[in-house]
Amino acid sequence: MATPIDENTVRDPRLKPKFENSNSSIPFSWDSSDLGDGVSSVQIAHSELKQPTKFGVFLWWTEQTPSWVHSDDVKTADSLIPSDRVFLRTDCSNASDRELGFSKFQYGGQYFRGKPALWLEVPDQAIEIGDRVEIKSQNGKLKPQIACVIDILWNRTKRTVEFLLSVNEIPIRRRFLVSDLRPTVRLGEHLTTRELRRESNRSMA
């Protein structure tokens, strides 16, 4: 009588996944071969994975040097957080940083590399720092004018995103909601990639 074949003994051990955790959201490759210089196909799959753009705040900080902030960016991070600033989170351009799990957290012209520890995600924003916007009249409640976004902040009490604006480089004291604003462009200037995307979506609507 033939002995039943154990599926585990037939499976080629070279096809064993490099990550045993089936619940892991990180993609891996079944290819057992390395690509040279100690870089595996798993690392390539991970480092080339594009993370969606997200927005969030760092409301807390640690007294000790945080391990979740890139060692070269601790000073910058310490000057920006904790705060109510709403950061734009994107992929790091450096593959090694991405492989180590770092993301780029940007606020206007400043950024640091870190991991989403102590990170509170907030709703996605179509308006970013530096954008030109039109203040809507809201049935006469607001003065319609063209302004520039200088700060994007999280209101902890109301749990909503608020915008600080300037007109002719003079800050406006009050805070605005996204419903108060409309993205705009200035005549005689080239559209940015984001503005081109907005115009394309508007023409299709």
C-alpha positions as CSV (number, residue, x, y, z in Angstrom):
1,M,0.0,0.0,0.0
2,A,1.4,3.4,-1.1
3,T,2.3,5.8,1.7
4,P,0.3,9.0,1.4
5,I,2.3,11.9,0.1
6,D,2.8,14.7,2.5
7,E,2.3,18.0,0.7
8,N,4.8,19.7,2.9
9,T,7.6,17.3,2.0
10,V,7.0,17.8,-1.7
11,R,6.9,21.5,-1.7
12,D,10.2,23.0,-2.9
13,P,11.8,24.7,0.1
14,R,13.2,27.3,-2.2
15,L,9.6,28.6,-2.7
16,K,9.1,29.2,1.0
17,P,8.0,32.8,1.6
18,K,10.5,35.0,3.3
19,F,7.8,36.4,5.7
20,E,5.8,33.7,7.6
21,N,3.2,36.2,8.8
22,S,0.2,35.7,6.5
23,N,-1.4,38.8,7.9
24,S,1.4,41.1,6.8
25,S,0.4,43.8,4.4
26,I,3.9,44.1,3.1
27,P,4.2,42.3,-0.3
28,F,6.9,39.7,-0.6
29,S,8.3,37.7,-3.5
30,W,8.3,33.9,-3.8
31,D,11.5,34.1,-5.8
32,S,14.2,32.7,-3.5
33,S,17.1,34.2,-5.5
34,D,18.8,37.3,-4.4
35,L,19.6,40.1,-6.9
36,G,23.2,40.5,-5.7
37,D,25.0,42.8,-3.3
38,G,22.8,41.4,-0.5
39,V,19.6,42.9,-1.9
40,S,16.7,40.4,-2.1
41,S,13.6,40.7,-4.3
42,V,11.6,41.1,-1.1
43,Q,13.5,44.4,-0.4
44,I,12.9,45.6,-3.9
45,A,9.2,44.9,-3.7
46,H,8.9,46.7,-0.4
47,S,11.0,49.7,-1.3
48,E,9.2,50.3,-4.6
49,L,5.7,50.1,-3.0
50,K,4.1,53.5,-3.4
51,Q,2.3,54.6,-0.3
52,P,-0.8,56.8,-0.7
53,T,-0.5,60.5,0.2
54,K,-1.9,61.1,3.8
55,F,-2.3,64.0,6.2
56,G,-2.0,64.0,9.9
57,V,-0.7,65.6,13.1
58,F,1.8,64.8,15.8
59,L,0.1,65.9,19.0
60,W,2.7,64.2,21.3
61,W,6.4,63.9,21.7
62,T,8.9,61.9,23.7
63,E,11.4,63.3,26.1
64,Q,14.1,60.9,25.0
65,T,15.6,60.8,21.5
66,P,12.9,59.1,19.4
67,S,13.9,56.0,17.5
68,W,11.1,56.5,15.0
69,V,12.7,59.7,13.6
70,H,15.6,59.5,11.2
71,S,18.8,60.3,13.1
72,D,19.7,63.1,10.7
73,D,16.3,64.8,11.2
74,V,15.8,64.8,15.0
75,K,16.6,68.5,15.3
76,T,14.1,69.4,12.6
77,A,11.4,67.2,14.0
78,D,11.9,68.6,17.5
79,S,11.3,72.1,16.2
80,L,8.0,71.1,14.5
81,I,6.4,68.7,16.9
82,P,4.4,68.3,19.0
83,S,2.0,70.8,17.5
84,D,-1.3,71.2,15.7
85,R,0.4,71.4,12.3
86,V,-1.1,69.2,9.6
87,F,1.7,67.3,7.9
88,L,1.7,65.9,4.4
89,R,3.0,62.3,4.5
90,T,4.6,60.9,1.3
91,D,7.3,58.3,0.3
92,C,10.9,59.0,0.9
93,S,12.9,59.5,-2.3
94,N,15.7,57.3,-1.0
95,A,15.1,53.5,-1.3
96,S,17.2,52.8,1.8
97,D,15.0,55.1,3.9
98,R,11.8,53.4,2.5
99,E,13.2,50.0,3.2
100,L,13.8,51.0,6.9
101,G,10.1,52.1,7.1
102,F,10.6,55.9,7.0
103,S,8.2,58.3,5.4
104,K,8.6,61.9,4.5
105,F,6.6,64.3,6.7
106,Q,6.4,67.8,5.1
107,Y,5.1,71.0,6.4
108,G,5.5,73.8,3.9
109,G,9.2,74.0,3.1
110,Q,10.3,71.9,6.1
111,Y,10.3,68.2,6.4
112,F,11.7,65.3,8.4
113,R,11.9,61.5,7.8
114,G,10.2,59.4,10.4
115,K,7.8,56.5,11.1
116,P,4.1,57.1,11.8
117,A,4.5,56.7,15.6
118,L,2.4,59.1,17.7
119,W,0.7,60.0,14.3
120,L,-2.9,60.9,14.2
121,E,-4.3,60.8,10.6
122,V,-6.8,63.4,9.6
123,P,-9.0,63.7,6.5
124,D,-7.2,64.2,3.2
125,Q,-6.8,67.9,2.1
126,A,-7.0,69.2,-1.5
127,I,-5.3,72.5,-0.3
128,E,-1.7,72.7,0.8
129,I,0.6,75.3,2.2
130,G,1.6,77.8,-0.4
131,D,-1.6,77.3,-2.5
132,R,-3.5,80.3,-3.7
133,V,-7.2,80.2,-2.7
134,E,-10.3,82.3,-3.2
135,I,-12.2,83.1,0.0
136,K,-15.9,82.6,-0.7
137,S,-18.4,85.1,0.5
138,Q,-20.6,82.6,2.3
139,N,-23.7,84.7,1.7
140,G,-21.9,87.9,2.8
141,K,-20.4,86.5,5.9
142,L,-16.8,86.7,4.5
143,K,-14.9,89.2,2.4
144,P,-14.2,87.6,-1.1
145,Q,-10.6,87.9,-1.9
146,I,-7.5,86.0,-3.1
147,A,-5.3,84.7,-0.4
148,C,-2.3,82.4,0.2
149,V,-2.3,79.5,2.6
150,I,0.4,80.0,5.3
151,D,-0.6,77.4,7.9
152,I,-2.8,74.3,8.1
153,L,-3.8,73.4,11.7
154,W,-5.8,70.7,13.5
155,N,-8.5,72.0,15.9
156,R,-8.4,69.4,18.7
157,T,-11.8,70.5,20.2
158,K,-13.8,70.6,16.9
159,R,-11.7,67.8,15.3
160,T,-11.4,69.6,12.0
161,V,-8.7,71.1,9.8
162,E,-8.4,74.9,9.8
163,F,-6.4,77.2,7.5
164,L,-4.5,80.4,8.2
165,L,-4.2,82.8,5.2
166,S,-2.4,85.9,4.2
167,V,-3.4,88.6,1.7
168,N,-0.5,90.6,0.1
169,E,1.8,88.9,2.7
170,I,-0.3,90.3,5.6
171,P,-1.8,87.4,7.8
172,I,-5.5,87.3,8.4
173,R,-6.3,86.7,12.1
174,R,-9.3,84.4,11.7
175,R,-9.1,80.7,10.8
176,F,-10.9,79.3,7.8
177,L,-12.5,76.0,7.0
178,V,-12.0,74.2,3.7
179,S,-15.7,75.0,2.9
180,D,-14.8,78.7,3.0
181,L,-12.1,78.3,0.3
182,R,-11.9,77.6,-3.4
183,P,-8.5,76.7,-5.1
184,T,-7.6,79.3,-7.7
185,V,-4.8,80.2,-10.1
186,R,-3.3,83.6,-11.0
187,L,-3.5,84.9,-14.5
188,G,-0.2,85.0,-16.4
189,E,1.4,82.1,-14.4
190,H,2.0,78.5,-15.4
191,L,-0.2,76.0,-13.6
192,T,1.4,73.5,-11.2
193,T,0.9,69.8,-11.6
194,R,-1.7,69.8,-8.8
195,E,-3.5,72.8,-10.4
196,L,-3.5,71.1,-13.8
197,R,-5.1,68.1,-12.2
198,R,-7.8,70.3,-10.6
199,E,-8.6,72.0,-13.9
200,S,-8.8,68.6,-15.7
201,N,-11.3,67.3,-13.0
202,R,-13.3,70.5,-13.3
203,S,-13.6,70.3,-17.1
204,M,-14.8,66.7,-16.8
205,A,-17.5,67.5,-14.2
